[in-house]
Amino acid sequence: TTMLAYGVVFVLLLGEIDLSIAYLSGLVGVACAELQKPNSGHFLPGIWPIVGALLVGILIGAFQGSFVAIIGVPSFVVTLAGLLAWQGFVQRTLGAAGPIIIENRWINYTASYFFSNTVGWLIWLLVSLAYIGSVLFGVIGKRRHGVAIRYPYLVAAKLIAIPAGAALVVAICNHDRGVPLAGLIIIFFLLFWTYIAKRTTFGRHVYAVGGNAEAARRAGINVARIRIVVFMISGFMAGVGGIILAGNLQSVDPNQGGGTLLLDAISAAVIGGTSLFGGRGEVRAAVLGSAVIATIANGLFILGYQPGTIFIITGCILLFAVTLDTLARRRQAKTGR
């Protein structure tokens, strides 16, 4: 869910929607399984099935984004058509042949590999140093430009609390089987996409287009290119999620990408704080929202609640988050900010 939610965040920042991500992730998972299948005419060894399948996700994202950006078809319609089409491709591919067992260890490792205790602590050290360095780099950059740090104590608290929290997570993981590779992939993309969104020209252009596309166009931003690239990001992240899901199951079946995966991914981005109206939100919203949904679902299940009750409560939380976003946007419009 988190992987798909990363892509959803970027799409929502534009004020668009991508309803195809769940079955697109399923299609990429099926493509990956087909490419690793021995004795087939398209067999690829090693890590290459993953690379080839991710290219499929990127190309499909570009295809859908082109309809939105160049032709002007609403993203809701384009991606709804994609949802139906990719679901059909998955079912046609696997309907007669049945599930495909994944034997490629690289694919299975994405969900089933756990690092040793020593490597887990080394990863914690490197990630903590990278985080501390990025925060200090930002503080130094602001001071060089004469920008005052409004809450220095809060910055210091974050520098202590986040590495300490990460150490607690590593200790808990090491007490079980170790730090999972899937968790490291989540952290990597969190840091990578946060950097892209906050520290690059492309990221600033995404926020600008989402805030006011016409103003961004007049400022010289290639709005069509930004939209296409964002849908490519969504397709890529859907592919990553699909491959990890396939590795977790060690197989793909005709229901790949179905269930509540789409709703969970969109809900995670929105509950985490990404605006449905574009221009406001952060990449970390994907992680926060996914954590909230998982905590609610697991907690209520442990307490003995039925799945129907869990869906009702999750829906109420989603409605509450969207209502807050709508009221905040209306207040900003009244104050002219």
Summary of the structure (lengths in Angstrom):
residues: 337
radius of gyration: 20.9
end to end distance: 33.5
largest distance: 66.1
contacts: 1119
relative contact order: 0.19
helix: 76%
strand: 2%
